[in-house]
């Protein structure tokens, strides 16, 4: 049985001009942030 392909999104598609976005997952909210050095941090 073939597995579903992984959906790849760029950070620009997720963040746009913002530095952070909230993601809801299974009733919990997470924040995805871009740092000044260009890294991504996901926090609950």
NORQUI-V625744 format. One record per residue. N is the residue number from 0. RES is the residue in one small letter. PSI is psi in degrees with one decimal (none if undefined). NEAR is the number of other ideal C-beta (glycine too) atoms within 8 Angstrom. D_LAST is the distance of its C-alpha to the last C-alpha in whole Angstrom. Layout:
n | res | psi | near | d_last
N | RES | PSI | NEAR | D_LAST
N | RES | PSI | NEAR | D_LAST
This chain:
n | res | psi | near | d_last
0 | x | 120.9 | 2 | 34
1 | x | 142.5 | 3 | 33
2 | x | 157.0 | 4 | 29
3 | x | 140.1 | 4 | 27
4 | x | 150.3 | 4 | 27
5 | x | 133.1 | 4 | 23
6 | x | 124.0 | 4 | 22
7 | x | 123.6 | 4 | 22
8 | x | 144.6 | 6 | 21
9 | x | 156.7 | 6 | 21
10 | x | -30.2 | 8 | 18
11 | x | -37.8 | 6 | 21
12 | x | -37.2 | 7 | 21
13 | x | -43.6 | 9 | 17
14 | x | -29.5 | 12 | 17
15 | x | -128.9 | 6 | 21
16 | x | 0.0 | 3 | 22
17 | x | 164.3 | 6 | 18
18 | x | -12.4 | 5 | 16
19 | x | 150.6 | 9 | 13
20 | x | 151.6 | 8 | 12
21 | x | 139.3 | 8 | 10
22 | x | 127.2 | 9 | 9
23 | x | 130.6 | 7 | 10
24 | x | 116.1 | 6 | 10
25 | x | 42.4 | 3 | 12
26 | x | -3.2 | 4 | 11
27 | x | 150.0 | 7 | 8
28 | x | 136.1 | 7 | 6
29 | x | 154.8 | 11 | 4
30 | x | 124.7 | 11 | 6
31 | x | 119.0 | 13 | 9
32 | x | 144.5 | 10 | 11
33 | x | 129.5 | 10 | 15
34 | x | 168.7 | 8 | 16
35 | x | -28.1 | 3 | 20
36 | x | 4.9 | 4 | 21
37 | x | 10.0 | 5 | 20
38 | x | 161.9 | 6 | 17
39 | x | 139.7 | 8 | 14
40 | x | 129.7 | 7 | 10
41 | x | 121.3 | 8 | 7
42 | x | 155.7 | 6 | 4
43 | x | none | 5 | 0
